[in-house]
Amino acid sequence: MATKVRMWLAILTLAAVLIFVSLSGPTQAAGDKDMRPDVLKIAGMYKSGKAADAETAAIKIAKAFEETSDLMHLFRARNKGGIGWGRAPLGPNPAEDGLEKKLQLLADPKKPLANVAKEAAAAEEAAHDLAAMAQLIRNKTPGKDGPAGKTKKAWNEWSEQMRDASLELAKAAGAKNAAGIAKAAAKVNSTCNACHAKFKE
Ligand code: HEC
């Protein structure tokens, strides 16, 4: 009997260890579901000008995750579990290699792009990622209107403005238009801030 109990304990311990290891992989660390592949998939549709496909895909994908925070942490720096700015790591300062941080830097009129020819490609990729994020956020409307302006309508408007401004950013980057990039980045950034002021605790 005692041997049987010990055997079961060993099996249960092993199972617990395996479950723990599978849950604590690097891509899972910041949320329950790794949304990065889905975001990149939708971004690819925006890149090829297939906005209608992106919208259909976002509706389906948004049903498969629970928490807006699973998405929001992707705005962090690449080395903090975020998507990063563009596909290739952005040097030389890893803290700037994130959708949120780099967007804020670009939106600052005192810091125009030093070398638009060199930075445009990453900005265009990042802009498509931002549009994809916005379209997923758009499908995470709160179930009901809350107090103090936390309405479903406000949520939807800000996520749509974020998507449209992101596509403007992609266009300006594609045209290597430094002033256009700064202007669109500021627009995207203001939609993040507007929504956070109401909905983020
Ligand atoms: C339509 C509303 C909305 C928009 C637009 C929006 N956010 Fe958020 N964001 C939220 C809410 C709500 C939270 C809090 C979610 C939570 O943690 O449960 C949040 C949380 C965050 C967080 C913290 C996530 C974490 O836990 O690490 C970051 C970073 C973030 N947002 C960045 C951005 C950036 C950058 C943009 C714009 C490019 C943006 N958000 C646009 C609603 C929005």
Boltz pocket constraint, residues with backbone or C-beta under 6 A from the ligand:
constraints:
  - pocket:
      binder: B
      contacts: [[A, 68], [A, 69], [A, 72], [A, 73], [A, 75], [A, 76], [A, 99], [A, 100], [A, 103], [A, 130], [A, 137], [A, 154], [A, 155], [A, 156], [A, 158], [A, 159], [A, 162], [A, 188], [A, 189], [A, 191], [A, 192], [A, 193], [A, 195], [A, 196], [A, 199], [A, 200], [A, 201]]
      max_distance: 6.0
